[in-house]
């Protein structure tokens, strides 16, 4: 495998001829993931709710990568109907060489809200929507293709309660967010185990961005300056301990682009909150095979979609 010290996130290997879907690829870390992958030659399909924001993102990318191959498909991860419709459109871009499950609610609502299908909103959008999308798109994924999930160090701060994953007994915003990331990590690790058991060449990987803010990112008008004033002040005061969202994209981009990456790997910043992307490890609760298997069965039941593996 490529040594951590040898990986240069500013000098990516060529991704020419590859197609990568990035959910939420029009903003934040997702935007910079899209920009960096496009800069390496990949065709990038941005999957997100807003056509207007996607157009702004594609325009910004083309200012830096004039030859970029870009497209947008509408996707709302909090609606299984939208996920099904998006998956049908995205499958037309086959073969897909990468699916970056980036989109997610970072700031959960103060009170418990539900998705269009009746599931707690944060776990429903961050995890269940991506489970459904990955399941539906899996047949379009090329041999050796990669599914990359966005994990989080919030899982080190929020103790998992598998019996209350959907916050039906008790709801707290950051607790729900942490649960959603436990679920994302557990799903991608369970997928990796199943791919290995099946002898499938496709891979499931994870990445976490550390503490990444727009305030410390390279400026992209219309992209990095959309945060509310309060959020900008908070990021300016705290972001110095981490890095910009451009660097926060590096672990996910490495998971897509590193030719030596292997199934089940997890990349994160060298200094945990910042730095070049290096292999890291998830918390034990997310990596527990029993939780992964139970989560998988629950997701199939809730979505009504069986994974084709």
Protein Blocks (a to p, Z undefined) as FASTA:
>chain_A
ZZfklpcfklccdfehiacddehilgcjllmmmmmmmmnopacddddfblmlmmmmmmmm
mmmmmmbccddddddfkbmklmmmmmmmmmmmpccfbdcdfbccfbdcfbdcddfkopaf
klmmmmmmmmmmmmmmmmmpcghiacdddddfklmmmccdfklmnommbccfklmmmmmm
mmmmmmmmmmmmmmmmnopabdcddddebjadfklgccdehklmmbcfklmmmmmmmmmm
mccfklmmmmmmmmmmmmkbcehiacddfklmgccdddddddfklmpmklmmmmmmmmmm
mnopacfZZ
